[in-house]
Amino acid sequence: MNEQQVFVLAERALRAVVEQIDADQWAQIVPDAWVRRPDATLRDVVNYHARDDAWVPDVLAGRTAAEVGARYDGDLLGADPVASFAAVSDTAIAAVQGFDEPDRVVHLSYGDYPAREYLAHTTFFRGLRAYDLARFIGADTTLPDELVRGLWDEIAPVAEEWRRLGVFGPEIAVGPDATAQERLLGLVGRRAA
């Protein structure tokens, strides 16, 4: 599986969880560890992911932050957050599926990277956030098997580097009978629900 395929799986998993958010859950305050401000709501987190998705076509096209400007600032979810997120998600998926230059250098807020690395970075974030959000809203936390395999293949070789950067917490040991998802979650410092 390549980076584009895993991205699409992660994006679809995140979208499936967003579709399960009840109207009364959007205003719930999320864990401090998810965001850099203490009063962030579930809507804020999903809006952040919508903004992240909105950037995908521009990033893959090689545009810089200066070129894009503030186009994606503010609320992207509007009156129907589920439908709005789906629309932005569809655009990101289409951009990734139509992209065929994985070694092309793209410009991110934290440096220039080959597109394959950009896709891996965003995939980690989306795939693991799908799990976090599902757990937070009380939905089924089971990630698709293909996504778990793809995330493992992308994360396992770089897990210690990302742990040193503070992205992942300390690894959590799992038993010999652990599922692939439980092993993945342990690798990135999350306890299975």
C-alpha positions as CSV (number, residue, x, y, z in Angstrom):
1,M,0.0,0.0,0.0
2,N,1.4,3.4,-0.9
3,E,1.1,6.7,1.1
4,Q,-1.9,7.9,-1.1
5,Q,-3.9,4.7,-0.4
6,V,-3.3,4.9,3.3
7,F,-4.2,8.6,3.4
8,V,-7.6,7.8,1.7
9,L,-8.2,5.0,4.2
10,A,-7.4,7.3,7.2
11,E,-9.5,10.1,5.7
12,R,-12.5,7.8,5.2
13,A,-12.1,6.5,8.8
14,L,-12.1,10.0,10.2
15,R,-15.0,11.0,8.1
16,A,-17.0,8.0,9.3
17,V,-16.5,9.0,12.9
18,V,-17.4,12.6,12.2
19,E,-20.7,11.4,10.7
20,Q,-21.5,9.8,14.1
21,I,-21.1,13.0,16.1
22,D,-24.5,13.9,17.7
23,A,-25.8,17.4,17.6
24,D,-25.3,17.8,21.4
25,Q,-21.6,16.6,21.3
26,W,-20.2,19.4,19.1
27,A,-19.8,21.8,22.0
28,Q,-18.1,19.3,24.3
29,I,-14.6,20.3,25.6
30,V,-11.9,18.0,24.3
31,P,-8.9,16.8,26.2
32,D,-6.1,19.4,26.6
33,A,-3.6,17.0,24.9
34,W,-5.5,17.3,21.6
35,V,-5.1,21.1,21.2
36,R,-3.1,24.0,22.4
37,R,-5.9,25.8,24.1
38,P,-7.8,24.6,27.2
39,D,-11.4,25.4,26.0
40,A,-11.4,23.7,22.6
41,T,-14.5,21.9,21.6
42,L,-15.1,18.9,19.5
43,R,-16.3,21.3,16.7
44,D,-13.0,23.2,17.0
45,V,-11.1,19.9,16.5
46,V,-13.1,18.8,13.5
47,N,-12.8,22.3,12.0
48,Y,-9.0,22.0,12.4
49,H,-9.1,18.8,10.4
50,A,-11.4,20.4,7.8
51,R,-8.8,23.2,7.5
52,D,-6.0,20.6,7.2
53,D,-8.0,18.8,4.5
54,A,-8.7,22.1,2.7
55,W,-5.0,22.7,2.3
56,V,-4.3,19.3,0.7
57,P,-4.9,20.3,-2.9
58,D,-2.8,23.5,-2.5
59,V,0.0,21.7,-0.8
60,L,0.2,18.9,-3.4
61,A,0.1,21.6,-6.1
62,G,3.3,23.1,-4.6
63,R,1.7,26.3,-3.2
64,T,3.3,27.9,-0.2
65,A,1.4,29.3,2.8
66,A,2.1,32.8,1.5
67,E,0.5,32.0,-1.8
68,V,-2.6,30.5,-0.2
69,G,-2.9,33.2,2.5
70,A,-5.8,33.1,4.9
71,R,-8.2,31.4,2.6
72,Y,-8.9,28.5,5.0
73,D,-9.0,30.5,8.3
74,G,-12.1,30.6,10.4
75,D,-15.1,28.3,10.5
76,L,-15.2,25.8,7.6
77,L,-18.1,23.8,9.1
78,G,-21.0,26.2,8.9
79,A,-24.5,25.3,9.8
80,D,-24.1,21.6,8.8
81,P,-20.7,20.5,10.1
82,V,-21.1,16.9,9.0
83,A,-21.9,17.8,5.4
84,S,-19.3,20.5,5.3
85,F,-16.6,18.2,6.6
86,A,-17.6,15.6,4.0
87,A,-17.3,18.1,1.2
88,V,-13.8,19.2,2.2
89,S,-12.9,15.6,2.8
90,D,-14.0,14.6,-0.7
91,T,-11.9,17.4,-2.2
92,A,-8.8,16.2,-0.2
93,I,-9.3,12.6,-1.3
94,A,-9.8,13.6,-4.9
95,A,-6.5,15.6,-4.8
96,V,-4.6,12.7,-3.3
97,Q,-6.0,10.1,-5.6
98,G,-5.1,12.3,-8.6
99,F,-1.6,13.0,-7.4
100,D,1.2,11.0,-9.0
101,E,4.5,12.7,-7.9
102,P,5.2,11.3,-4.4
103,D,8.8,12.6,-4.5
104,R,7.8,16.2,-5.4
105,V,8.9,18.7,-2.7
106,V,5.9,20.4,-1.0
107,H,6.0,23.4,1.3
108,L,4.6,23.0,4.8
109,S,4.5,25.4,7.8
110,Y,7.3,23.3,9.4
111,G,9.6,22.9,6.3
112,D,9.8,21.4,2.8
113,Y,9.3,17.7,2.4
114,P,8.7,15.1,-0.3
115,A,5.0,14.8,-0.8
116,R,5.1,11.2,0.4
117,E,6.3,12.4,3.8
118,Y,3.6,15.0,3.9
119,L,1.0,12.4,3.2
120,A,2.4,10.1,5.8
121,H,2.4,12.9,8.4
122,T,-1.2,13.8,7.7
123,T,-2.2,10.1,7.6
124,F,-0.8,9.4,11.1
125,F,-2.8,12.4,12.4
126,R,-6.0,11.4,10.7
127,G,-5.9,7.7,11.4
128,L,-5.1,8.1,15.1
129,R,-7.6,11.0,15.5
130,A,-10.3,8.8,14.0
131,Y,-9.7,6.4,17.0
132,D,-9.5,9.3,19.5
133,L,-12.7,10.9,18.3
134,A,-14.6,7.6,18.2
135,R,-13.5,6.9,21.8
136,F,-14.4,10.5,22.9
137,I,-18.0,10.3,21.4
138,G,-18.6,6.7,22.6
139,A,-18.6,5.2,19.1
140,D,-17.0,1.9,18.0
141,T,-13.2,2.5,18.0
142,T,-12.4,-0.3,15.7
143,L,-10.3,1.0,12.8
144,P,-10.5,-0.8,9.4
145,D,-7.9,-3.6,9.2
146,E,-6.3,-2.2,6.0
147,L,-5.9,1.2,7.7
148,V,-4.3,-0.4,10.8
149,R,-1.8,-2.3,8.5
150,G,-1.1,0.8,6.5
151,L,-0.5,2.9,9.6
152,W,1.7,0.2,11.2
153,D,3.8,0.0,8.0
154,E,4.2,3.8,8.0
155,I,4.6,4.5,11.7
156,A,6.7,1.5,13.0
157,P,9.9,2.6,11.2
158,V,9.7,6.1,12.5
159,A,7.9,5.7,15.8
160,E,11.0,6.3,18.0
161,E,11.9,9.5,16.1
162,W,8.4,10.8,16.5
163,R,8.4,9.8,20.1
164,R,11.6,11.9,20.6
165,L,9.8,14.8,19.0
166,G,7.0,14.5,21.5
167,V,4.4,13.4,18.9
168,F,3.9,10.0,20.5
169,G,3.9,9.1,24.2
170,P,5.9,6.3,25.7
171,E,5.2,2.9,24.2
172,I,2.6,0.9,26.0
173,A,3.4,-2.8,26.2
174,V,0.7,-5.2,25.0
175,G,0.3,-8.9,25.4
176,P,1.1,-11.6,22.9
177,D,-2.6,-12.0,22.0
178,A,-3.0,-8.3,21.2
179,T,-4.8,-7.4,18.0
180,A,-3.0,-5.5,15.3
181,Q,-4.9,-2.3,16.4
182,E,-3.9,-2.8,20.0
183,R,-0.3,-3.2,19.0
184,L,-0.5,0.0,16.8
185,L,-2.1,1.9,19.7
186,G,0.6,0.7,22.1
187,L,3.3,1.7,19.7
188,V,2.1,5.3,19.6
189,G,1.4,5.5,23.4
190,R,-2.3,5.0,23.4
191,R,-4.2,2.5,25.5
192,A,-6.9,0.5,23.7
193,A,-10.5,1.3,24.7
